[in-house]
Amino acid sequence: MDIDSSKSNFFSSGLRQKVDQLMDILYAGGVNNPMDSIEQCSYLLFLRLLTEKDDTLARLDKKYTRIFSGNWSRYAWGNFVTLAGDNLFNAVRDAIEKLHELPGLTDTGKLLFSRATLKIYDRPTLRAVIQGIHEMDLAAHDGHDFKGDMYEYLLSKLAASGTNGQFRTPRHIIDLIVELVNPQPVQRICDPACGTAGFLISALVHILRQNTKPADLKRGLADGSMLKPAQWKFLEEQAFTGFDNDANMVKIAILNLYLHQLERAKIDHFNALTTGFGGNYPGKMFDCILANPPFSGKVQDESILADLNYKLDTRATELLFLKWFVDHLAPNGRAGVIVPNGVLFGSTNAATKLREMLMTECDLQAVISLPSGVFKPYSGVGTAALIFQKGKPTQSVWFYDMTADGFSLDDKRGPIEANDIPDVAVKWPGRDEGANSYRVPIEKIKANDWSLAAGRYKPVTTVAVNHDDAADILGDVLKLESEIIKRGNALLAQISGKK
């Protein structure tokens, strides 16, 4: 796992330019939808990496049975590099459409290639893309593995295009929430609206950083070298779970996690609001929930899980997701989630009941108001991050009003100096009060219909102003008035003399 460093980073690796070239080639070749471009690159990248892993394991273990053996050997990456024209198109199409049947492929790999099709119809374009991916240097250098960064950069094209950009939560906002929640190595971590898996990957990076030697961190490495074997095994096989109701997002999340060494993470295609885990509700519980669920929309009444909507009686996705978070947190489990401001002060029965439930069943530790333009250019809706822990009622809530996040709040979102994120991190451990932060006792919140509208509780600061003595002020006024009369009479005399 890598962190930006002065000596070695993704931007100097050459992969950024390779990604730009790939996207240009695909656009010129008729693949104009960025989602399709990323999907097609995902399939081909996975094929190359799976083949290389197969080759490596075969070299290390003479008894290893290759995945690409027998009739499946024709789908190994090396075969595509030498082909062109229809032969290349037919070979790649067959591989993509049949790979979900590949023996030995993980469940997530099978899900990645479920109903997969080749959409690069122009033969020269397909050959150029194959050659471009083949020429990428995806090996680790000096402990730096840039495959994950390369894919994150590829996903940034999705946000930049304005297509499906709502799925992309700004990375620095994700990292802030993860830092406040502080996930640990043996915790079960879930994002039930995972999109491209940004929260899950940020949680992994956070855990690795917390378990890396300080000297290695200074060198720009976060390899988790201090983790025990059992902790590594848990991280790789059990720690991470994600769901999404968009099949394309699920495929992108799978490859994103695969490129971050999480090929066995549990990623599924389903709607958490309408699909349960089986057995008694809630079924599975998680130690850590990190999410930025959909801000708007209504779910059909008959589709919503009955237990989820019990006593809530709402179709609003943002309310149902918050209820899901509370229900599926294990005792002492922690959550960091983004909600639209309407959840904080909505006056409907469902919204009020949900806030009461949140603060009586959980310790709502923080409400961090995010800058209004944080999701521009896709949405200007006001949002907040909620940090809470299951198991004990709230005593007080720490509010922080973020006015800047290091980027301009217009559609361009260019970097600027103003940034409240470092101040949030510094004040968080002691919930310190300051110009932008304050604590509110639960009694006051309860007296205001459980409203979490920050403006309702923000302290009004008065600044004492030192005025001169009243007699001195009056004396100065009389002097000024006397001077005005004197000059007025002189001017009147002068005017009268001229007549």
C-alpha positions as CSV (number, residue, x, y, z in Angstrom):
1,M,0.0,0.0,0.0
2,D,1.4,3.4,-0.9
3,I,1.1,6.9,0.3
4,D,2.2,9.9,-1.6
5,S,5.9,10.7,-1.0
6,S,8.4,13.2,-2.4
7,K,10.6,10.4,-3.8
8,S,8.1,8.0,-5.3
9,N,4.4,8.5,-6.1
10,F,1.7,7.6,-8.6
11,F,2.0,10.8,-10.6
12,S,5.7,10.1,-11.4
13,S,5.1,6.5,-12.2
14,G,3.9,7.0,-15.7
15,L,0.6,5.2,-15.1
16,R,-1.4,8.5,-15.1
17,Q,-0.4,9.2,-18.7
18,K,-1.2,5.6,-19.6
19,V,-4.7,5.9,-18.2
20,D,-5.3,9.2,-20.1
21,Q,-4.1,7.6,-23.3
22,L,-6.5,4.6,-22.8
23,M,-9.5,6.9,-22.2
24,D,-8.6,8.9,-25.3
25,I,-8.3,5.7,-27.4
26,L,-11.6,4.4,-26.2
27,Y,-13.4,7.7,-26.8
28,A,-12.0,8.0,-30.3
29,G,-12.9,4.3,-31.0
30,G,-16.6,4.8,-30.2
31,V,-16.8,4.0,-26.5
32,N,-18.1,7.4,-25.4
33,N,-19.7,6.5,-22.1
34,P,-17.1,6.8,-19.3
35,M,-18.9,4.0,-17.4
36,D,-18.5,1.7,-20.3
37,S,-14.9,2.6,-20.7
38,I,-14.1,1.9,-17.1
39,E,-16.1,-1.4,-17.2
40,Q,-14.2,-2.6,-20.3
41,C,-10.8,-1.6,-18.8
42,S,-11.8,-3.4,-15.6
43,Y,-12.4,-6.7,-17.4
44,L,-9.1,-6.5,-19.3
45,L,-7.1,-5.5,-16.3
46,F,-8.5,-8.3,-14.3
47,L,-7.7,-10.8,-17.0
48,R,-4.1,-9.6,-17.1
49,L,-3.6,-9.6,-13.4
50,L,-5.3,-13.0,-12.9
51,T,-3.0,-14.5,-15.6
52,E,0.1,-13.0,-13.9
53,K,-1.0,-14.4,-10.5
54,D,-1.6,-17.8,-12.1
55,D,1.9,-17.8,-13.6
56,T,3.5,-16.7,-10.4
57,L,1.8,-19.4,-8.3
58,A,2.8,-22.0,-10.9
59,R,6.5,-21.0,-10.6
60,L,6.4,-21.1,-6.8
61,D,4.6,-24.4,-6.5
62,K,5.2,-27.2,-8.9
63,K,2.0,-28.9,-7.6
64,Y,-0.2,-25.8,-8.2
65,T,-3.0,-26.4,-10.7
66,R,-3.2,-23.5,-13.1
67,I,-6.5,-21.7,-13.5
68,F,-5.8,-21.2,-17.2
69,S,-5.3,-24.8,-18.1
70,G,-6.8,-27.2,-20.6
71,N,-9.5,-25.5,-22.7
72,W,-9.3,-22.4,-20.5
73,S,-5.6,-21.8,-21.5
74,R,-6.7,-19.9,-24.6
75,Y,-8.2,-17.2,-22.3
76,A,-4.8,-16.4,-20.7
77,W,-3.7,-12.8,-21.2
78,G,-0.6,-13.6,-23.3
79,N,-2.8,-15.0,-26.1
80,F,-4.5,-11.7,-26.7
81,V,-1.3,-9.7,-27.1
82,T,-0.3,-11.4,-30.3
83,L,-3.7,-11.3,-32.0
84,A,-5.4,-8.6,-34.2
85,G,-8.6,-8.0,-36.1
86,D,-11.5,-10.4,-35.9
87,N,-9.3,-13.1,-34.2
88,L,-8.6,-10.7,-31.4
89,F,-12.2,-9.5,-31.1
90,N,-13.6,-13.1,-31.0
91,A,-11.0,-14.3,-28.5
92,V,-11.6,-11.4,-26.1
93,R,-15.3,-11.5,-26.4
94,D,-15.4,-15.3,-25.7
95,A,-13.1,-14.7,-22.6
96,I,-15.2,-11.9,-21.2
97,E,-18.5,-13.7,-21.7
98,K,-17.4,-17.1,-20.4
99,L,-14.9,-16.2,-17.6
100,H,-17.6,-16.3,-14.9
101,E,-17.6,-20.1,-15.5
102,L,-13.8,-20.4,-14.9
103,P,-13.0,-23.1,-12.4
104,G,-11.1,-21.8,-9.3
105,L,-12.3,-18.2,-9.8
106,T,-13.4,-16.5,-6.6
107,D,-17.1,-15.7,-6.0
108,T,-16.3,-12.0,-6.4
109,G,-14.5,-12.7,-9.7
110,K,-17.5,-14.6,-10.9
111,L,-19.7,-11.7,-9.9
112,L,-17.4,-9.3,-11.8
113,F,-17.9,-11.2,-15.1
114,S,-21.6,-12.0,-14.6
115,R,-23.5,-11.0,-17.8
116,A,-20.3,-9.3,-19.0
117,T,-20.0,-8.3,-22.7
118,L,-17.3,-6.8,-24.9
119,K,-18.3,-3.3,-26.0
120,I,-15.1,-2.3,-27.9
121,Y,-16.3,-3.2,-31.4
122,D,-13.7,-1.3,-33.4
123,R,-10.9,-3.9,-33.9
124,P,-7.9,-1.4,-34.1
125,T,-9.2,0.3,-30.9
126,L,-9.4,-3.0,-29.1
127,R,-5.9,-3.9,-30.1
128,A,-4.6,-0.5,-29.0
129,V,-6.3,-0.9,-25.6
130,I,-4.9,-4.4,-25.2
131,Q,-1.4,-3.2,-26.0
132,G,-1.8,-0.2,-23.7
133,I,-2.8,-2.3,-20.7
134,H,0.0,-4.8,-21.5
135,E,2.6,-2.1,-21.5
136,M,1.6,-0.7,-18.1
137,D,4.2,-1.3,-15.4
138,L,2.0,-2.7,-12.6
139,A,4.8,-4.2,-10.5
140,A,5.6,-2.9,-7.1
141,H,8.7,-0.7,-6.8
142,D,10.6,-0.1,-3.5
143,G,7.5,-1.3,-1.7
144,H,5.2,1.0,-3.6
145,D,2.3,-0.7,-5.3
146,F,0.5,1.7,-7.6
147,K,-2.3,-0.5,-9.1
148,G,-4.9,0.8,-6.6
149,D,-3.9,4.4,-7.2
150,M,-4.0,3.8,-11.0
151,Y,-7.6,2.5,-10.7
152,E,-8.6,5.3,-8.4
153,Y,-7.4,7.7,-11.0
154,L,-9.3,5.9,-13.7
155,L,-12.4,6.2,-11.5
156,S,-11.8,10.0,-11.3
157,K,-12.7,10.1,-15.0
158,L,-16.2,8.9,-14.0
159,A,-16.6,11.9,-11.7
160,A,-15.0,14.4,-14.1
161,S,-17.4,13.3,-16.8
162,G,-20.5,14.3,-14.9
163,T,-21.9,10.8,-15.6
164,N,-22.9,9.0,-12.5
165,G,-20.8,11.5,-10.6
166,Q,-23.1,11.3,-7.6
167,F,-21.6,8.0,-6.7
168,R,-18.2,9.6,-6.0
169,T,-17.7,10.9,-2.5
170,P,-14.6,13.2,-2.3
171,R,-11.7,11.2,-1.1
172,H,-10.6,13.8,1.6
173,I,-14.1,13.7,3.1
174,I,-14.1,9.9,3.2
175,D,-10.6,9.9,4.8
176,L,-11.8,12.4,7.5
177,I,-14.8,10.3,8.4
178,V,-12.7,7.1,8.5
179,E,-10.1,8.9,10.8
180,L,-12.9,9.9,13.2
181,V,-14.5,6.4,13.3
182,N,-11.0,4.8,13.6
183,P,-11.7,1.2,12.4
184,Q,-9.5,-1.5,13.8
185,P,-7.8,-4.7,12.3
186,V,-10.3,-7.3,13.7
187,Q,-13.5,-5.4,13.1
188,R,-16.2,-6.2,10.6
189,I,-16.6,-3.2,8.3
190,C,-19.6,-2.5,6.1
191,D,-20.8,0.0,3.5
192,P,-24.3,-1.0,2.4
193,A,-24.2,1.6,-0.5
194,C,-20.6,1.1,-1.4
195,G,-20.4,2.6,-4.9
196,T,-16.8,2.2,-6.0
197,A,-15.7,1.0,-2.5
198,G,-14.0,4.2,-1.5
199,F,-15.0,4.0,2.2
200,L,-13.8,0.3,2.4
201,I,-10.4,1.1,0.8
202,S,-9.9,4.2,3.0
203,A,-10.6,2.0,6.0
204,L,-8.0,-0.5,4.9
205,V,-5.4,2.3,4.3
206,H,-6.2,3.7,7.8
207,I,-5.6,0.3,9.4
208,L,-2.4,-0.3,7.5
209,R,-1.1,3.1,8.5
210,Q,-1.9,2.5,12.2
211,N,0.1,-0.7,12.0
212,T,3.2,0.4,10.1
213,K,6.5,1.3,11.6
214,P,7.0,5.1,12.0
215,A,10.3,4.9,10.0
216,D,8.4,3.3,7.0
217,L,5.6,5.9,7.3
218,K,8.3,8.6,6.9
219,R,9.5,6.8,3.7
220,G,6.0,7.0,2.3
221,L,5.0,3.3,3.0
222,A,2.0,2.0,4.8
223,D,2.5,-1.8,4.6
224,G,0.9,-2.9,7.8
225,S,4.1,-4.8,8.8
226,M,3.1,-4.7,12.5
227,L,-0.1,-6.7,11.9
228,K,-0.2,-10.3,13.1
229,P,-0.8,-13.2,10.7
230,A,-4.3,-13.8,12.2
231,Q,-5.1,-10.0,11.7
232,W,-4.0,-10.2,8.1
233,K,-6.1,-13.2,7.4
234,F,-9.2,-11.5,9.0
235,L,-8.6,-8.4,6.9
236,E,-8.3,-10.3,3.7
237,E,-11.2,-12.7,4.2
238,Q,-13.7,-11.3,6.7
239,A,-13.3,-7.7,7.5
240,F,-14.9,-5.9,4.4
241,T,-18.5,-6.2,3.2
242,G,-20.2,-4.0,0.6
243,F,-23.5,-3.8,-1.2
244,D,-24.9,-1.7,-4.0
245,N,-28.0,-1.9,-6.1
246,D,-26.2,-0.8,-9.3
247,A,-24.6,-3.8,-11.1
248,N,-21.9,-1.5,-12.7
249,M,-20.9,-0.1,-9.4
250,V,-20.6,-3.6,-7.9
251,K,-18.2,-4.6,-10.7
252,I,-16.1,-1.5,-10.2
253,A,-16.0,-2.0,-6.5
254,I,-14.8,-5.6,-6.9
255,L,-11.9,-4.7,-9.1
256,N,-11.0,-1.7,-7.0
257,L,-10.8,-3.9,-3.9
258,Y,-8.9,-6.6,-5.9
259,L,-6.3,-4.1,-6.9
260,H,-5.9,-3.2,-3.2
261,Q,-5.2,-6.8,-2.3
262,L,-8.8,-7.5,-1.1
263,E,-9.9,-10.0,-3.7
264,R,-11.9,-12.0,-1.1
265,A,-13.9,-9.0,0.2
266,K,-17.6,-9.7,0.3
267,I,-19.3,-7.5,-2.3
268,D,-22.8,-8.2,-3.4
269,H,-25.4,-6.8,-5.8
270,F,-28.5,-6.0,-3.9
271,N,-30.5,-3.3,-2.2
272,A,-30.0,-3.3,1.5
273,L,-33.3,-1.7,2.1
274,T,-35.3,-4.4,0.3
275,T,-33.1,-7.5,0.8
276,G,-32.3,-9.1,4.1
277,F,-29.6,-11.5,5.2
278,G,-32.0,-14.3,6.0
279,G,-33.1,-15.6,9.4
280,N,-34.2,-13.2,12.1
281,Y,-33.8,-9.5,11.4
282,P,-31.3,-7.8,11.3
283,G,-29.2,-11.0,10.7
284,K,-25.6,-9.8,10.3
285,M,-24.1,-7.2,12.5
286,F,-21.1,-5.0,11.9
287,D,-18.5,-3.4,14.2
288,C,-18.0,-0.4,11.8
289,I,-20.4,1.1,9.2
290,L,-19.1,3.7,6.8
291,A,-21.4,5.1,4.1
292,N,-22.7,7.9,2.0
293,P,-26.1,6.5,0.9
294,P,-28.4,8.0,-1.7
295,F,-29.7,11.5,-0.7
296,S,-33.1,11.2,-2.2
297,G,-35.7,8.9,-3.7
298,K,-38.6,6.8,-2.6
299,V,-38.8,3.0,-2.2
300,Q,-42.0,1.2,-3.0
301,D,-43.8,0.3,0.2
302,E,-44.2,-3.4,-0.6
303,S,-40.4,-3.7,-1.3
304,I,-39.1,-2.3,2.0
305,L,-38.0,-4.8,4.6
306,A,-40.9,-4.9,7.1
307,D,-38.6,-5.0,10.2
308,L,-36.5,-2.1,8.9
309,N,-39.6,0.1,8.5
310,Y,-41.2,-1.0,11.8
311,K,-42.6,2.1,13.6
312,L,-41.0,4.4,11.0
313,D,-43.5,4.1,8.2
314,T,-41.5,6.0,5.5
315,R,-40.4,5.5,1.9
316,A,-37.6,8.0,2.1
317,T,-34.3,6.3,1.3
318,E,-32.2,8.6,3.5
319,L,-34.2,7.8,6.5
320,L,-34.4,4.1,5.8
321,F,-30.6,3.9,5.4
322,L,-30.0,5.7,8.7
323,K,-32.4,3.2,10.4
324,W,-30.4,0.4,8.7
325,F,-27.2,1.7,10.1
326,V,-28.6,1.7,13.7
327,D,-30.1,-1.7,13.4
328,H,-27.0,-3.4,12.0
329,L,-24.4,-2.0,14.3
330,A,-23.1,-4.5,16.8
331,P,-22.9,-3.5,20.5
332,N,-20.3,-0.8,20.8
333,G,-20.0,-0.6,17.0
334,R,-19.2,2.7,15.5
335,A,-20.6,4.5,12.4
336,G,-19.6,7.4,10.2
337,V,-22.2,8.3,7.6
338,I,-23.2,11.2,5.4
339,V,-26.8,12.4,5.4
340,P,-28.7,15.3,3.8
341,N,-29.5,18.2,6.2
342,G,-33.2,17.3,6.0
343,V,-32.5,14.3,8.2
344,L,-31.2,16.6,10.9
345,F,-34.3,18.8,11.2
346,G,-37.1,17.2,9.2
347,S,-40.5,17.7,10.9
348,T,-42.2,14.5,9.7
349,N,-43.0,11.8,12.3
350,A,-40.6,9.4,10.7
351,A,-37.7,11.9,10.8
352,T,-38.4,12.9,14.4
353,K,-38.8,9.3,15.6
354,L,-35.6,8.3,13.9
355,R,-33.6,11.1,15.5
356,E,-35.0,10.1,18.9
357,M,-34.1,6.5,18.2
358,L,-30.6,7.5,17.1
359,M,-29.9,9.4,20.3
360,T,-31.5,7.0,22.7
361,E,-30.0,3.8,21.3
362,C,-26.7,5.3,20.3
363,D,-24.2,7.8,21.5
364,L,-24.3,10.5,18.8
365,Q,-20.8,11.9,19.2
366,A,-20.7,14.4,16.4
367,V,-22.7,16.3,13.8
368,I,-20.2,17.8,11.3
369,S,-21.8,20.1,8.8
370,L,-20.1,19.8,5.5
371,P,-19.6,22.8,3.1
372,S,-22.6,23.2,0.9
373,G,-20.6,22.8,-2.3
374,V,-18.8,19.6,-1.3
375,F,-20.6,17.5,-3.9
376,K,-20.5,20.0,-6.7
377,P,-20.9,20.1,-9.7
378,Y,-23.4,17.2,-9.2
379,S,-25.4,18.5,-6.2
380,G,-25.5,21.5,-4.1
381,V,-27.5,19.8,-1.3
382,G,-26.5,20.6,2.2
383,T,-25.0,17.5,4.0
384,A,-23.6,16.5,7.4
385,A,-21.5,13.7,8.7
386,L,-22.8,11.8,11.7
387,I,-20.4,9.9,14.0
388,F,-22.2,7.6,16.5
389,Q,-21.6,4.5,18.6
390,K,-24.2,1.8,19.5
391,G,-25.0,0.7,23.0
392,K,-25.5,3.8,25.2
393,P,-27.7,6.9,25.0
394,T,-26.3,10.3,24.0
395,Q,-25.3,12.7,26.7
396,S,-24.2,15.6,24.5
397,V,-23.5,16.2,20.8
398,W,-20.4,17.9,19.4
399,F,-21.3,20.1,16.5
400,Y,-18.7,21.4,14.0
401,D,-19.6,23.8,11.2
402,M,-17.1,23.2,8.4
403,T,-17.0,26.2,6.0
404,A,-14.0,25.1,3.9
405,D,-12.5,21.7,2.9
406,G,-9.4,22.8,0.9
407,F,-11.3,23.2,-2.4
408,S,-13.4,25.9,-3.9
409,L,-17.1,25.5,-3.5
410,D,-18.0,26.3,-7.1
411,D,-18.4,23.7,-9.9
412,K,-14.7,23.6,-10.6
413,R,-13.7,22.6,-7.1
414,G,-10.1,23.8,-7.5
415,P,-7.7,23.6,-4.5
416,I,-7.6,26.6,-2.1
417,E,-5.8,27.3,1.2
418,A,-8.8,27.5,3.4
419,N,-9.4,24.1,5.0
420,D,-11.2,23.2,8.3
421,I,-10.3,19.4,8.1
422,P,-7.1,19.7,10.1
423,D,-8.9,21.7,12.8
424,V,-11.6,19.0,13.0
425,A,-9.0,16.3,13.5
426,V,-7.2,18.4,16.2
427,K,-10.4,19.2,18.2
428,W,-12.0,15.8,17.8
429,P,-10.3,13.8,20.6
430,G,-11.4,16.2,23.3
431,R,-14.5,17.5,21.4
432,D,-13.0,21.0,22.0
433,E,-15.1,24.1,21.5
434,G,-14.0,26.9,19.3
435,A,-15.2,29.4,16.6
436,N,-16.7,26.6,14.6
437,S,-17.4,24.0,17.2
438,Y,-19.6,23.6,20.3
439,R,-21.2,21.0,22.5
440,V,-25.0,20.7,23.2
441,P,-26.5,18.7,26.1
442,I,-29.1,16.1,25.1
443,E,-31.7,17.8,27.3
444,K,-31.6,20.9,25.1
445,I,-31.9,18.8,21.9
446,K,-34.8,16.8,23.4
447,A,-36.6,20.0,24.2
448,N,-36.4,21.0,20.6
449,D,-38.1,17.9,19.1
450,W,-34.8,16.1,18.8
451,S,-33.7,18.6,16.1
452,L,-30.1,18.5,15.1
453,A,-30.2,21.8,13.2
454,A,-26.8,23.3,14.0
455,G,-28.0,26.9,13.7
456,R,-30.5,26.4,16.5
457,Y,-27.8,25.7,19.1
458,K,-24.9,27.8,17.9
459,P,-23.8,30.1,20.6
460,V,-24.3,33.8,20.0
461,T,-21.1,35.6,20.7
462,T,-21.2,39.2,21.9
463,V,-18.2,41.5,21.7
464,A,-17.8,44.1,24.4
465,V,-17.2,47.6,22.9
466,N,-15.6,50.3,25.1
467,H,-17.4,53.6,24.6
468,D,-16.4,57.1,25.9
469,D,-18.2,58.5,28.9
470,A,-21.7,59.7,28.0
471,A,-21.0,63.2,29.3
472,D,-17.8,63.5,27.2
473,I,-19.8,62.3,24.1
474,L,-22.5,64.9,24.8
475,G,-19.9,67.6,25.2
476,D,-18.3,66.8,21.9
477,V,-21.7,66.9,20.2
478,L,-22.4,70.3,21.7
479,K,-19.0,71.6,20.5
480,L,-19.7,70.4,17.0
481,E,-23.1,71.9,17.0
482,S,-21.7,75.3,18.3
483,E,-19.1,75.2,15.5
484,I,-21.8,74.5,12.9
485,I,-23.9,77.4,14.1
486,K,-20.9,79.8,14.2
487,R,-19.9,78.9,10.6
488,G,-23.5,79.0,9.5
489,N,-24.0,82.6,10.9
490,A,-20.8,83.7,9.2
491,L,-21.9,82.3,5.9
492,L,-25.3,84.0,6.3
493,A,-23.7,87.4,7.0
494,Q,-21.5,87.1,4.0
495,I,-24.4,86.3,1.7
496,S,-26.5,89.1,3.2
497,G,-23.6,91.6,2.6
498,K,-23.5,90.8,-1.1
499,K,-27.1,91.7,-1.5
